[in-house]
Amino acid sequence: MSNKKHILIIDDEENLRHMLSVMLTRQGFVADSAANGGEGLKRLKEKAYDFILCDIRMPEMDGKTFLAEALEQNVGAPVIMMSAYGTVETAVECMKIGAYDFISKPFKKDEIIMVLKKAEERERLKEENSRLKGEVAGRFEYSGIISRNRGMEEIFSQIRKVADLKTTVLILGESGTGKELVARAIHQNGRRASKPFVAVNCGAIPENLLESELFGHVRGAFTDAASDRAGLFEMADGGTLLLDEIGEMPLALQVKLLRVLQEEEFRSVGAAVSKKVNVRVVSATSRDLEADVHAGVFREDLFFRLNVFCLQLPPLRDRIEDIPLLAEHFMNSAVDGREMEKLSIEPDAMRSLMAYNWPGNIRELQNAIERAAILCEGGRITNRSLPPSVRSETTIETALDQDEDLSIKKAENAIERELIRKALFKTCGNRTQAARILEISHRSLLYKLKEFGIE
């Protein structure tokens, strides 16, 4: 083993401590020993160790108690428990608490060396992973947003320019492109970072409750108003309020929102007087608000008030170079805090990820990686680990670009498959609603799902 590692041996048997010390010193370790858990904790206060070998049954302080105390002190070294006959159950309990592994007494020299090599490899991978995360954070991450796309770099630059201002910001982008992340980045990089960041989805709250949710109410304002309740504007005072899916806000409320933006005051439902408020409003939508203005479903004056500074987020299909970075990030997230080995993506799977159109954008990619992390074997994400829609994707464009095959029938099948997949995504898998969007019968849709092998 390269670079001498320091190991602490904790066991009440002096002969065993001596034997292990001699053996591990010959293997290149620097070995120290302690006769019980209490002595072991004292050693840890004096010196940092790379590995700890600890017996379970000891006087004064046993191994399980030592382990709990060491973990409470945030000792990062892997702890390997040594268990005699009859203590295997306790050893397993120790692993649940946080021990790296256990070996049963009597053990052979090779067993000890093998377990330590595995522990050393795990620590090396953890360090490598941490280093890579640091590199990604330094080069390609901005306030939790990962990208090396030039369009996103321009977004980062615009966030820096507007973060300290009170200017209203409108974030446009397809569903799943990370609009809330951008809103949080604006908040975190400005003067309001220490104040509240409050987010609300205007399309997720029933119209009759949204006014109370935003502005609060006083006791007796309506049947269920048993006490005064602060609204989200009041909760966000001094900070930032994200109005997500602003395009879903009813016209009647749009008037009241406009007044808050202009006058910086609001009136709770049922209240007689208004309250002053200092809130930076960021709004976001996947809708075409200009089209909604022309259609008469969104107020033009409010649109202009919200659209002082506009950020247009590119869809993931226009950020292909970000897919490997994002996939790596989501793989790391999938294994964090779980008993899972480090994941890797096989070339065939990466080709599928890069070729797919990602109508659900970053959110869909995250779901695909999390699913693959569960289904993969040996820590390797292969094409078979990915959702069928991703690995067998044939978009309309790729179908028509296939050089020699000019079959109209095959092109029609590719178009049908793509439209069905998009309809199912839009309806979160609801086949009845998807059939309605596609303007075909539910029975026809079921037939086509079977024909095209879509799950």
C-alpha positions in Angstrom: 0.0 0.0 0.0 1.4 3.4 -1.0 1.8 6.3 1.4 1.9 5.0 4.9 -1.6 4.9 6.5 -2.1 5.3 10.2 -4.3 2.6 11.8 -5.6 2.3 15.4 -6.1 -1.2 16.8 -8.6 -1.4 19.8 -8.7 -4.8 21.6 -8.5 -5.9 25.2 -6.2 -8.9 24.3 -2.6 -7.7 24.5 -1.3 -10.6 22.4 -3.8 -9.9 19.6 -2.9 -6.2 19.6 0.8 -7.0 19.3 0.2 -9.6 16.6 -1.9 -7.1 14.5 0.6 -4.3 15.1 3.6 -6.3 13.8 1.6 -7.7 10.9 0.3 -4.4 9.7 3.6 -2.6 10.3 5.1 -5.1 7.8 2.4 -4.2 5.4 3.3 -0.5 5.5 1.0 0.8 8.1 1.8 2.9 11.1 0.0 1.1 13.9 -1.1 2.3 17.4 -3.2 0.4 19.9 -5.6 0.8 22.8 -7.0 -1.7 25.3 -10.6 -0.5 25.3 -13.0 1.9 23.7 -12.3 4.7 26.2 -8.5 4.5 25.5 -9.4 4.5 21.8 -11.4 7.7 22.1 -8.4 9.4 23.8 -6.1 8.3 21.0 -8.5 9.8 18.5 -8.3 13.2 20.3 -4.5 13.0 20.0 -4.1 11.9 16.4 -6.0 11.4 13.2 -6.2 7.9 11.8 -7.0 6.5 8.4 -8.5 3.2 9.6 -9.7 1.8 12.9 -9.8 -1.9 13.9 -12.1 -2.4 16.9 -13.1 -5.4 18.9 -16.7 -5.7 20.0 -16.5 -7.3 23.5 -14.2 -5.3 25.8 -14.3 -4.1 29.4 -15.1 -0.6 30.5 -16.3 0.5 27.0 -17.2 -2.0 24.4 -16.9 -1.6 20.6 -20.5 -0.7 19.9 -20.3 2.2 22.4 -16.9 3.3 21.0 -18.4 3.3 17.5 -21.3 5.5 18.5 -19.1 7.9 20.4 -16.6 8.1 17.5 -19.3 8.8 14.9 -20.8 11.5 17.2 -17.3 13.1 17.2 -17.4 13.0 13.3 -14.5 10.6 13.0 -14.1 10.1 9.3 -11.9 7.0 9.4 -13.6 3.7 8.4 -14.2 1.5 11.5 -13.8 -2.2 11.0 -15.3 -4.3 13.8 -13.7 -7.6 15.0 -16.3 -10.1 16.3 -15.7 -13.4 18.1 -18.2 -16.3 17.8 -21.6 -15.2 19.1 -21.2 -11.5 18.4 -21.9 -11.5 14.6 -25.4 -10.1 15.3 -23.9 -7.2 17.2 -21.4 -6.7 14.4 -24.2 -6.3 11.9 -25.9 -3.8 14.3 -22.6 -1.9 14.3 -22.6 -1.8 10.5 -26.2 -0.3 10.6 -24.9 2.3 13.0 -22.0 3.2 10.6 -19.2 0.7 10.8 -17.5 0.0 7.4 -17.3 -3.8 7.8 -16.6 -6.6 10.3 -14.4 -9.7 10.4 -14.9 -12.7 12.5 -12.3 -14.1 14.9 -10.2 -16.1 14.5 -9.2 -14.5 11.2 -6.4 -15.1 8.7 -3.8 -12.4 7.8 -5.2 -12.3 4.2 -8.7 -11.5 5.5 -7.4 -8.4 7.4 -5.4 -7.2 4.4 -8.3 -7.7 2.0 -10.8 -5.8 4.1 -8.3 -2.9 4.6 -7.6 -2.8 0.8 -11.3 -2.6 0.2 -11.6 0.2 2.7 -8.7 2.0 1.2 -10.2 1.8 -2.3 -13.5 3.1 -1.0 -11.7 6.1 0.6 -9.8 6.7 -2.6 -13.0 6.7 -4.6 -14.6 9.1 -2.1 -11.7 11.5 -2.4 -11.8 11.2 -6.2 -15.5 11.9 -6.2 -15.1 14.9 -3.9 -12.3 16.2 -6.2 -14.4 15.8 -9.3 -17.3 17.5 -7.6 -15.1 20.3 -6.7 -13.9 20.6 -10.3 -17.4 20.6 -11.6 -18.4 23.2 -9.0 -15.5 25.4 -9.9 -15.8 25.2 -13.6 -19.3 24.4 -14.5 -21.5 25.2 -11.5 -23.2 28.4 -10.6 -25.4 28.5 -7.5 -26.4 24.9 -7.9 -27.0 25.2 -11.7 -24.6 22.9 -13.7 -23.8 23.9 -17.2 -21.0 24.6 -19.7 -23.4 25.7 -22.4 -22.7 29.1 -23.8 -26.3 30.1 -23.6 -26.4 29.2 -19.9 -23.2 31.0 -19.3 -24.9 34.1 -20.6 -27.8 33.4 -18.2 -25.3 33.3 -15.3 -23.9 36.6 -16.4 -27.3 38.2 -16.5 -28.1 36.8 -13.0 -25.0 38.5 -11.7 -26.1 41.8 -13.2 -29.7 41.7 -11.9 -29.2 39.9 -8.5 -28.6 43.1 -6.4 -31.4 45.0 -8.0 -35.1 45.1 -7.0 -36.1 44.8 -10.6 -38.9 42.3 -11.4 -37.6 39.3 -13.4 -39.6 37.1 -15.7 -38.1 33.6 -16.3 -39.3 31.8 -19.4 -38.6 28.2 -20.3 -40.2 24.8 -20.9 -41.3 22.6 -18.0 -38.3 21.0 -16.3 -35.6 23.5 -17.5 -34.8 24.7 -14.0 -36.7 28.0 -13.6 -36.9 27.7 -9.8 -33.2 27.1 -9.6 -32.5 30.3 -11.6 -34.9 32.2 -9.3 -33.0 30.9 -6.2 -29.7 31.9 -7.8 -31.0 35.4 -8.3 -32.0 35.5 -4.6 -28.8 33.9 -3.2 -26.4 36.1 -5.2 -28.1 39.4 -4.2 -28.4 41.6 -1.1 -31.6 39.7 -0.1 -29.8 36.4 0.3 -30.2 36.4 4.2 -33.9 37.1 3.9 -36.7 34.6 3.0 -37.1 33.0 -0.4 -40.7 31.9 -0.9 -42.0 30.1 -3.9 -45.6 29.4 -4.9 -47.0 27.6 -8.0 -50.0 29.7 -9.1 -51.4 26.8 -11.1 -51.4 24.4 -8.1 -53.7 26.3 -5.8 -57.5 26.6 -6.5 -58.6 30.0 -7.7 -60.8 30.7 -4.6 -57.8 30.0 -2.3 -55.0 31.7 -4.2 -55.8 35.3 -3.0 -55.7 34.2 0.6 -52.5 32.2 0.0 -50.8 35.3 -1.5 -52.2 38.1 0.7 -53.4 36.3 3.8 -56.7 36.9 5.6 -58.2 38.2 8.8 -60.3 36.2 11.2 -63.9 35.9 10.0 -63.1 36.9 6.4 -64.8 33.7 5.2 -66.3 30.6 6.7 -63.1 28.7 7.6 -61.1 31.8 8.6 -60.9 31.0 12.3 -57.9 33.2 12.9 -55.7 35.8 11.2 -53.2 34.2 8.7 -50.2 35.8 7.0 -49.9 35.4 3.2 -46.9 34.6 1.2 -46.1 38.3 0.4 -45.9 39.0 4.1 -43.8 35.9 4.7 -41.4 37.0 1.9 -41.0 40.6 3.3 -37.5 41.7 2.8 -36.7 38.8 0.5 -37.9 37.2 -2.7 -41.2 35.8 -3.8 -41.2 33.4 -6.8 -44.6 33.3 -8.6 -44.2 30.1 -10.6 -46.5 29.4 -13.5 -47.7 33.0 -13.4 -49.6 32.5 -16.6 -52.1 30.4 -14.6 -53.1 33.3 -12.3 -56.8 34.3 -12.7 -57.5 37.7 -14.2 -59.2 39.0 -11.1 -56.0 38.4 -9.1 -53.8 39.8 -11.8 -55.3 43.3 -11.0 -54.4 42.9 -7.3 -50.9 41.7 -8.1 -50.3 44.7 -10.3 -51.3 47.0 -7.4 -48.8 45.3 -5.1 -46.0 45.7 -7.7 -46.9 49.4 -8.2 -47.8 50.5 -4.7 -45.7 48.1 -2.7 -48.6 47.4 -0.4 -51.4 44.8 -0.2 -54.6 44.2 1.6 -55.4 40.8 3.3 -58.7 39.2 2.5 -61.3 40.8 4.8 -58.9 43.5 6.1 -59.8 47.2 6.3 -56.3 48.6 5.9 -53.4 47.8 3.6 -49.9 46.7 4.7 -46.6 47.9 3.2 -44.3 45.2 1.9 -40.7 45.1 0.5 -40.6 42.1 -1.7 -38.6 41.4 -4.8 -40.9 39.5 -7.2 -39.6 36.9 -9.7 -42.1 35.2 -11.9 -41.8 32.1 -14.1 -43.8 30.4 -16.8 -43.7 27.8 -19.5 -46.6 29.6 -21.3 -46.3 32.1 -24.1 -47.5 35.2 -22.2 -47.5 37.5 -25.2 -49.9 35.1 -26.9 -52.0 35.0 -23.7 -52.1 38.9 -23.7 -53.4 38.8 -27.3 -55.9 36.2 -26.3 -57.2 38.3 -23.5 -56.3 35.9 -20.7 -53.4 37.8 -19.3 -53.3 41.6 -18.6 -51.0 43.5 -20.8 -50.1 46.1 -18.1 -49.1 43.3 -15.7 -47.1 41.5 -18.5 -45.1 44.7 -19.0 -44.6 45.2 -15.3 -43.3 41.6 -14.8 -41.2 41.6 -18.0 -38.8 44.3 -17.0 -35.9 41.8 -17.1 -36.4 38.6 -19.0 -34.4 35.4 -18.8 -35.1 32.7 -21.5 -33.9 29.3 -20.4 -32.8 27.0 -23.3 -34.3 23.4 -23.3 -32.0 20.5 -22.6 -32.1 19.4 -26.3 -30.2 22.7 -27.0 -27.7 21.9 -24.2 -26.4 18.5 -25.3 -22.9 19.2 -24.0 -24.5 19.4 -20.5 -26.0 15.9 -20.5 -22.8 14.1 -19.3 -22.3 16.7 -16.5 -25.9 16.5 -15.4 -25.9 12.7 -15.6 -22.8 12.5 -13.4 -24.4 14.9 -10.9 -27.6 12.9 -10.7 -25.7 9.6 -10.4 -23.8 11.1 -7.4 -27.0 12.3 -5.9 -28.6 8.8 -6.3 -25.8 7.1 -4.3 -25.4 9.8 -1.6 -26.6 8.5 1.8 -27.5 5.1 0.4 -25.7 1.7 0.6 -24.9 1.9 -3.1 -21.6 1.6 -5.0 -20.3 4.4 -7.2 -22.1 4.4 -10.5 -20.8 4.7 -14.1 -22.5 5.1 -17.4 -21.6 2.7 -20.2 -21.0 4.2 -23.7 -24.2 2.7 -25.2 -26.3 4.3 -22.5 -24.6 7.7 -22.9 -25.2 7.6 -26.7 -28.9 7.1 -25.9 -28.9 10.0 -23.4 -27.2 12.2 -26.0 -29.6 11.2 -28.8 -32.8 11.6 -26.9 -35.0 14.7 -27.4 -35.8 15.2 -23.6 -39.2 16.8 -23.8 -39.3 16.8 -20.0 -35.9 18.5 -20.0 -33.6 18.3 -16.9 -36.4 16.9 -14.6 -36.9 14.0 -17.1 -33.1 13.3 -17.2 -33.0 13.2 -13.4 -35.9 10.7 -13.2 -34.2 8.6 -15.9 -30.9 8.4 -14.0 -32.6 7.7 -10.7 -34.5 4.9 -12.3 -31.4 3.5 -13.9 -29.5 3.7 -10.6 -32.1 1.3 -9.1 -32.2 -1.1 -12.0 -28.5 -1.3 -13.0 -26.3 -4.1 -11.9 -22.7 -3.9 -10.8 -22.8 -0.1 -10.6 -22.9 0.1 -14.4 -25.7 2.0 -16.1 -26.3 0.3 -19.5 -28.8 1.0 -22.2 -31.1 -1.6 -20.7 -31.1 0.3 -17.4 -32.7 3.4 -19.1 -36.4 3.9 -19.6 -37.7 2.3 -22.8 -38.7 5.7 -24.3 -35.1 6.9 -23.9 -33.2 3.9 -25.1 -35.4 3.2 -28.1 -36.0 6.8 -29.1 -36.6 7.6 -32.7 -37.6 11.2 -33.1 -39.4 12.6 -36.1 -36.2 14.3 -37.2 -34.0 11.2 -36.9 -36.5 9.1 -38.6 -36.6 11.4 -41.6 -32.8 11.8 -41.6 -32.2 8.1 -42.0 -30.6 8.1 -45.4 -31.6 5.1 -47.5 -34.9 4.3 -46.0 -37.6 6.4 -47.6 -40.6 4.3 -46.5 -43.6 6.6 -45.8 -45.1 3.8 -43.7 -42.0 3.8 -41.4 -41.9 7.6 -41.2 -45.6 7.6 -40.2 -44.9 5.1 -37.5 -42.0 7.2 -36.2 -44.2 10.3 -36.1 -47.0 8.4 -34.3 -44.6 6.9 -31.8 -43.2 10.4 -31.0 -46.6 12.1 -30.7 -47.9 9.3 -28.4 -44.8 9.5 -26.2 -45.1 13.3 -25.9 -48.8 13.0 -25.1 -48.2 10.5 -22.3 -45.5 12.7 -20.9 -47.7 15.8 -20.9 -50.5 13.9 -19.1 -48.1 12.2 -16.6 -49.0 8.8 -18.1 -52.8 9.2 -18.0 -53.8 7.2 -21.1 -57.4 8.5 -21.2 -56.2 12.1 -21.3 -53.5 11.2 -23.8 -56.0 9.6 -26.2 -58.1 12.8 -26.0 -55.1 15.0 -26.9 -54.2 12.7 -29.7 -57.8 12.7 -30.9 -58.0 8.9 -31.0 -60.0 6.4 -29.0 -58.7 4.9 -25.8 -58.8 1.5 -27.4 -56.7 2.6 -30.4 -54.1 4.1 -28.1 -53.8 0.8 -26.2 -53.3 -1.0 -29.5 -50.6 1.4 -30.6 -48.8 1.3 -27.2 -48.6 -2.5 -27.7 -47.5 -2.1 -31.3 -44.7 0.3 -30.6 -43.6 -1.3 -27.4 -44.2 1.8 -25.3 -44.6 1.2 -21.5 
